[in-house]
Amino acid sequence: MKAPARTDNKFSSLISYTVEAKEKFGSSAASILIIQDNKVLTEWYSGTHHLKNGSLVVTADSMFNLYSLRKTYVGLATAIAVVESKLSVDCKVSDVLTQMPEYELGNTTIRDLATKSGTKYFGPHRVEREEVASELIKELTGYNIAQLITDRIFKPMKLTGTEWVSVPNEKLVCDFQAADGYASVRVESNEGHERNLYSSTRELAQWGNLHLNRGLLNQNELVPADVFILIDQLRMDTEDKNRIFGWYYQDKCYYASGAAGCHCVIVPEFNAVGVRMLNKYTENYTEDQNSFNEIFYDCLQARS
């Protein structure tokens, strides 16, 4: 499905910046989507799924690998499981995951998982923090991350363009993160903790908008209000409070990014969400993320 271009001229500098970033980083694909006050103001697509002849053109159906942006999905599933189980965030993970040796988990707490602090890999098999969170969620809810988020979020929001991909399909945009630099798609477990979460531009923006609206969709509570109370509390009392459940918090916004250049930024002051998709990135990611956030904020300010 080819999306009709919708562009509010107030965001032209953001699109120009993205065009330059696409060329600078060598990305074959790019897109922008802006939501403000629950309305799409700008939707823009450029490029192809890879750089070879015969590649599909990027459209609203194109799904990009979110990489570390997946941690916001892991984070929300963790928060829901913890809140509904009425656990303290200072509970040791080993007290819940009795099937994992305590010596491997050490003193790691749920707070550590929430703030991405402390140990990143556990035990001789180097189990990643997100997989530990996945096991915790299964123990508390009986569901893995993908099942929980699909049932609680994707289905009521009618999101069908977000998937932990275990079988390739033509909607997937290739990325260039493989060691050999060739375009590839990442196919892994469909349980929800690995680097194979793909999303369309529209649906990533809706994911951000759900967080902006503190879990409400048309006044229906998809996410328990206590989840956002917990997030607020963690921001107040966690020493290293820049990252909470996968989101980086700054004075004017909070955001998350992935290794191939997908980026979602939320600006509560203007009730707005901005999404930028790429499929190849740079090592200078912090500079790029901050630049995008600042340009987006300036555009919103000019529009107000």
C-alpha positions as a Python dict, from the first residue, in 0.01 Angstrom:
ca = {
    (1, 'M'): (0, 0, 0),
    (2, 'K'): (151, 331, -104),
    (3, 'A'): (77, 599, 153),
    (4, 'P'): (-37, 942, 44),
    (5, 'A'): (224, 1197, 141),
    (6, 'R'): (107, 1426, 418),
    (7, 'T'): (337, 1712, 502),
    (8, 'D'): (292, 2006, 732),
    (9, 'N'): (541, 2266, 610),
    (10, 'K'): (641, 2338, 968),
    (11, 'F'): (827, 2003, 965),
    (12, 'S'): (1014, 2057, 637),
    (13, 'S'): (1345, 2107, 821),
    (14, 'L'): (1301, 1768, 990),
    (15, 'I'): (1246, 1600, 652),
    (16, 'S'): (1547, 1785, 507),
    (17, 'Y'): (1760, 1666, 798),
    (18, 'T'): (1644, 1308, 740),
    (19, 'V'): (1720, 1326, 367),
    (20, 'E'): (2073, 1440, 453),
    (21, 'A'): (2109, 1166, 717),
    (22, 'K'): (1994, 901, 469),
    (23, 'E'): (2264, 1006, 223),
    (24, 'K'): (2532, 1057, 489),
    (25, 'F'): (2484, 718, 652),
    (26, 'G'): (2429, 527, 326),
    (27, 'S'): (2076, 419, 412),
    (28, 'S'): (1858, 294, 128),
    (29, 'A'): (1532, 370, 311),
    (30, 'A'): (1389, 650, 522),
    (31, 'S'): (1057, 768, 660),
    (32, 'I'): (906, 1027, 893),
    (33, 'L'): (576, 1032, 1078),
    (34, 'I'): (456, 1305, 1314),
    (35, 'I'): (157, 1277, 1547),
    (36, 'Q'): (29, 1569, 1751),
    (37, 'D'): (-289, 1572, 1959),
    (38, 'N'): (-356, 1217, 1831),
    (39, 'K'): (-359, 1332, 1468),
    (40, 'V'): (-107, 1251, 1195),
    (41, 'L'): (38, 1579, 1068),
    (42, 'T'): (320, 1454, 848),
    (43, 'E'): (387, 1118, 682),
    (44, 'W'): (678, 1084, 439),
    (45, 'Y'): (858, 789, 276),
    (46, 'S'): (1173, 767, 66),
    (47, 'G'): (1394, 503, -93),
    (48, 'T'): (1389, 126, -129),
    (49, 'H'): (1421, -185, 88),
    (50, 'H'): (1784, -235, -19),
    (51, 'L'): (2028, -97, -275),
    (52, 'K'): (2016, -366, -546),
    (53, 'N'): (1803, -368, -861),
    (54, 'G'): (1449, -492, -808),
    (55, 'S'): (1417, -367, -453),
    (56, 'L'): (1070, -271, -331),
    (57, 'V'): (990, 97, -278),
    (58, 'V'): (939, 207, 84),
    (59, 'T'): (570, 249, 170),
    (60, 'A'): (348, 262, 476),
    (61, 'D'): (356, -119, 483),
    (62, 'S'): (737, -138, 499),
    (63, 'M'): (862, -281, 829),
    (64, 'F'): (1199, -176, 972),
    (65, 'N'): (1411, -363, 1229),
    (66, 'L'): (1383, -166, 1554),
    (67, 'Y'): (1687, -322, 1724),
    (68, 'S'): (1729, -154, 2068),
    (69, 'L'): (1393, 18, 2036),
    (70, 'R'): (1261, -329, 2118),
    (71, 'K'): (1371, -261, 2477),
    (72, 'T'): (1070, -29, 2519),
    (73, 'Y'): (846, -327, 2436),
    (74, 'V'): (1040, -551, 2675),
    (75, 'G'): (1021, -270, 2930),
    (76, 'L'): (647, -224, 2905),
    (77, 'A'): (588, -599, 2936),
    (78, 'T'): (815, -607, 3242),
    (79, 'A'): (635, -312, 3401),
    (80, 'I'): (291, -466, 3344),
    (81, 'A'): (403, -800, 3490),
    (82, 'V'): (560, -639, 3797),
    (83, 'V'): (273, -402, 3869),
    (84, 'E'): (3, -666, 3831),
    (85, 'S'): (202, -908, 4047),
    (86, 'K'): (237, -633, 4310),
    (87, 'L'): (612, -690, 4334),
    (88, 'S'): (857, -433, 4463),
    (89, 'V'): (1110, -315, 4205),
    (90, 'D'): (1373, -384, 4470),
    (91, 'C'): (1284, -753, 4471),
    (92, 'K'): (1584, -968, 4371),
    (93, 'V'): (1527, -1139, 4038),
    (94, 'S'): (1664, -1464, 4185),
    (95, 'D'): (1375, -1467, 4434),
    (96, 'V'): (1137, -1505, 4137),
    (97, 'L'): (1347, -1698, 3884),
    (98, 'T'): (1429, -1996, 4101),
    (99, 'Q'): (1518, -2204, 3793),
    (100, 'M'): (1822, -1980, 3728),
    (101, 'P'): (2113, -2024, 3973),
    (102, 'E'): (2133, -1740, 4226),
    (103, 'Y'): (2507, -1716, 4177),
    (104, 'E'): (2444, -1623, 3811),
    (105, 'L'): (2184, -1354, 3887),
    (106, 'G'): (2364, -1222, 4194),
    (107, 'N'): (2194, -928, 4361),
    (108, 'T'): (2028, -808, 4039),
    (109, 'T'): (1690, -651, 4116),
    (110, 'I'): (1388, -571, 3904),
    (111, 'R'): (1497, -206, 3937),
    (112, 'D'): (1825, -302, 3765),
    (113, 'L'): (1631, -456, 3476),
    (114, 'A'): (1405, -151, 3454),
    (115, 'T'): (1692, 99, 3442),
    (116, 'K'): (1927, -116, 3232),
    (117, 'S'): (2191, -89, 3504),
    (118, 'G'): (2438, -340, 3643),
    (119, 'T'): (2514, -666, 3467),
    (120, 'K'): (2418, -695, 3100),
    (121, 'Y'): (2502, -1065, 3055),
    (122, 'F'): (2453, -1344, 3309),
    (123, 'G'): (2623, -1679, 3362),
    (124, 'P'): (2861, -1882, 3145),
    (125, 'H'): (2615, -1877, 2853),
    (126, 'R'): (2600, -1495, 2866),
    (127, 'V'): (2224, -1473, 2893),
    (128, 'E'): (2129, -1117, 2795),
    (129, 'R'): (1940, -887, 3031),
    (130, 'E'): (1636, -884, 2799),
    (131, 'E'): (1619, -1265, 2809),
    (132, 'V'): (1627, -1254, 3189),
    (133, 'A'): (1339, -1005, 3175),
    (134, 'S'): (1158, -1243, 2941),
    (135, 'E'): (1196, -1532, 3185),
    (136, 'L'): (1075, -1307, 3469),
    (137, 'I'): (767, -1209, 3268),
    (138, 'K'): (690, -1573, 3188),
    (139, 'E'): (720, -1667, 3554),
    (140, 'L'): (490, -1384, 3666),
    (141, 'T'): (227, -1396, 3390),
    (142, 'G'): (254, -1731, 3210),
    (143, 'Y'): (311, -1543, 2882),
    (144, 'N'): (625, -1448, 2694),
    (145, 'I'): (688, -1086, 2592),
    (146, 'A'): (541, -1120, 2244),
    (147, 'Q'): (226, -1293, 2370),
    (148, 'L'): (169, -1037, 2645),
    (149, 'I'): (223, -732, 2427),
    (150, 'T'): (23, -878, 2136),
    (151, 'D'): (-278, -964, 2352),
    (152, 'R'): (-274, -650, 2567),
    (153, 'I'): (-160, -387, 2316),
    (154, 'F'): (-140, -493, 1951),
    (155, 'K'): (-481, -660, 1923),
    (156, 'P'): (-689, -379, 2080),
    (157, 'M'): (-491, -119, 1882),
    (158, 'K'): (-533, -329, 1563),
    (159, 'L'): (-159, -325, 1502),
    (160, 'T'): (-75, -584, 1238),
    (161, 'G'): (249, -432, 1107),
    (162, 'T'): (462, -504, 1415),
    (163, 'E'): (613, -850, 1454),
    (164, 'W'): (894, -1049, 1613),
    (165, 'V'): (992, -1203, 1281),
    (166, 'S'): (1069, -1575, 1264),
    (167, 'V'): (992, -1615, 891),
    (168, 'P'): (1102, -1361, 624),
    (169, 'N'): (843, -1174, 418),
    (170, 'E'): (845, -904, 151),
    (171, 'K'): (739, -623, 386),
    (172, 'L'): (1071, -637, 573),
    (173, 'V'): (1322, -361, 499),
    (174, 'C'): (1678, -496, 487),
    (175, 'D'): (1940, -333, 704),
    (176, 'F'): (2317, -314, 679),
    (177, 'Q'): (2417, -413, 1035),
    (178, 'A'): (2566, -749, 937),
    (179, 'A'): (2942, -779, 984),
    (180, 'D'): (3000, -812, 609),
    (181, 'G'): (2798, -500, 536),
    (182, 'Y'): (2552, -678, 309),
    (183, 'A'): (2180, -608, 327),
    (184, 'S'): (2002, -864, 544),
    (185, 'V'): (1695, -935, 752),
    (186, 'R'): (1715, -1071, 1105),
    (187, 'V'): (1510, -1382, 1181),
    (188, 'E'): (1511, -1511, 1539),
    (189, 'S'): (1279, -1635, 1814),
    (190, 'N'): (921, -1505, 1817),
    (191, 'E'): (917, -1482, 2199),
    (192, 'G'): (1002, -1113, 2215),
    (193, 'H'): (1347, -1061, 2365),
    (194, 'E'): (1575, -1086, 2060),
    (195, 'R'): (1678, -834, 1792),
    (196, 'N'): (1412, -925, 1538),
    (197, 'L'): (1129, -684, 1619),
    (198, 'Y'): (1010, -516, 1298),
    (199, 'S'): (753, -237, 1277),
    (200, 'S'): (599, -9, 1020),
    (201, 'T'): (653, 364, 1063),
    (202, 'R'): (287, 420, 1144),
    (203, 'E'): (277, 155, 1412),
    (204, 'L'): (595, 271, 1585),
    (205, 'A'): (438, 618, 1601),
    (206, 'Q'): (122, 467, 1752),
    (207, 'W'): (339, 283, 2006),
    (208, 'G'): (495, 615, 2104),
    (209, 'N'): (155, 781, 2117),
    (210, 'L'): (27, 513, 2356),
    (211, 'H'): (309, 604, 2595),
    (212, 'L'): (239, 975, 2550),
    (213, 'N'): (-124, 907, 2646),
    (214, 'R'): (-9, 704, 2948),
    (215, 'G'): (-162, 381, 2828),
    (216, 'L'): (-499, 515, 2718),
    (217, 'L'): (-657, 447, 2379),
    (218, 'N'): (-983, 636, 2320),
    (219, 'Q'): (-1019, 662, 2700),
    (220, 'N'): (-977, 285, 2737),
    (221, 'E'): (-697, 179, 2970),
    (222, 'L'): (-471, -65, 2781),
    (223, 'V'): (-186, -25, 3028),
    (224, 'P'): (-250, -9, 3404),
    (225, 'A'): (-218, 345, 3540),
    (226, 'D'): (16, 206, 3806),
    (227, 'V'): (273, 134, 3534),
    (228, 'F'): (316, 506, 3471),
    (229, 'I'): (315, 581, 3843),
    (230, 'L'): (603, 332, 3869),
    (231, 'I'): (787, 501, 3582),
    (232, 'D'): (746, 841, 3749),
    (233, 'Q'): (876, 700, 4076),
    (234, 'L'): (1176, 538, 3909),
    (235, 'R'): (1264, 867, 3744),
    (236, 'M'): (1255, 1039, 4082),
    (237, 'D'): (1448, 792, 4293),
    (238, 'T'): (1686, 606, 4061),
    (239, 'E'): (2037, 747, 4074),
    (240, 'D'): (2106, 688, 3705),
    (241, 'K'): (1760, 787, 3584),
    (242, 'N'): (1831, 867, 3221),
    (243, 'R'): (1691, 535, 3100),
    (244, 'I'): (1369, 380, 3229),
    (245, 'F'): (1215, 68, 3070),
    (246, 'G'): (1405, 135, 2746),
    (247, 'W'): (1331, 510, 2713),
    (248, 'Y'): (1599, 779, 2752),
    (249, 'Y'): (1467, 1082, 2940),
    (250, 'Q'): (1580, 1439, 2874),
    (251, 'D'): (1446, 1772, 2999),
    (252, 'K'): (1216, 1833, 2701),
    (253, 'C'): (1148, 1482, 2573),
    (254, 'Y'): (1209, 1112, 2601),
    (255, 'Y'): (1317, 884, 2319),
    (256, 'A'): (1447, 544, 2209),
    (257, 'S'): (1664, 445, 1913),
    (258, 'G'): (1786, 135, 1732),
    (259, 'A'): (2115, 30, 1578),
    (260, 'A'): (2000, 83, 1217),
    (261, 'G'): (1867, 435, 1280),
    (262, 'C'): (1501, 393, 1377),
    (263, 'H'): (1410, 658, 1631),
    (264, 'C'): (1100, 754, 1831),
    (265, 'V'): (1084, 1076, 2034),
    (266, 'I'): (799, 1192, 2257),
    (267, 'V'): (750, 1558, 2355),
    (268, 'P'): (483, 1584, 2629),
    (269, 'E'): (488, 1966, 2628),
    (270, 'F'): (342, 1969, 2276),
    (271, 'N'): (155, 1637, 2301),
    (272, 'A'): (358, 1509, 2008),
    (273, 'V'): (543, 1203, 1879),
    (274, 'G'): (807, 1198, 1606),
    (275, 'V'): (932, 884, 1431),
    (276, 'R'): (1227, 858, 1192),
    (277, 'M'): (1318, 530, 1021),
    (278, 'L'): (1649, 440, 855),
    (279, 'N'): (1813, 108, 769),
    (280, 'K'): (2178, 200, 815),
    (281, 'Y'): (2336, 403, 1092),
    (282, 'T'): (2654, 567, 1214),
    (283, 'E'): (2875, 541, 1519),
    (284, 'N'): (2796, 908, 1589),
    (285, 'Y'): (2445, 812, 1696),
    (286, 'T'): (2423, 1036, 2004),
    (287, 'E'): (2488, 1348, 1796),
    (288, 'D'): (2227, 1242, 1542),
    (289, 'Q'): (1964, 1159, 1803),
    (290, 'N'): (2009, 1490, 1982),
    (291, 'S'): (2000, 1683, 1653),
    (292, 'F'): (1678, 1513, 1546),
    (293, 'N'): (1519, 1577, 1887),
    (294, 'E'): (1618, 1944, 1882),
    (295, 'I'): (1494, 2004, 1527),
    (296, 'F'): (1165, 1828, 1608),
    (297, 'Y'): (1121, 2041, 1921),
    (298, 'D'): (1195, 2362, 1727),
    (299, 'C'): (939, 2263, 1461),
    (300, 'L'): (674, 2203, 1728),
    (301, 'Q'): (756, 2532, 1894),
    (302, 'A'): (726, 2718, 1562),
    (303, 'R'): (391, 2553, 1499),
    (304, 'S'): (242, 2640, 1839),
}
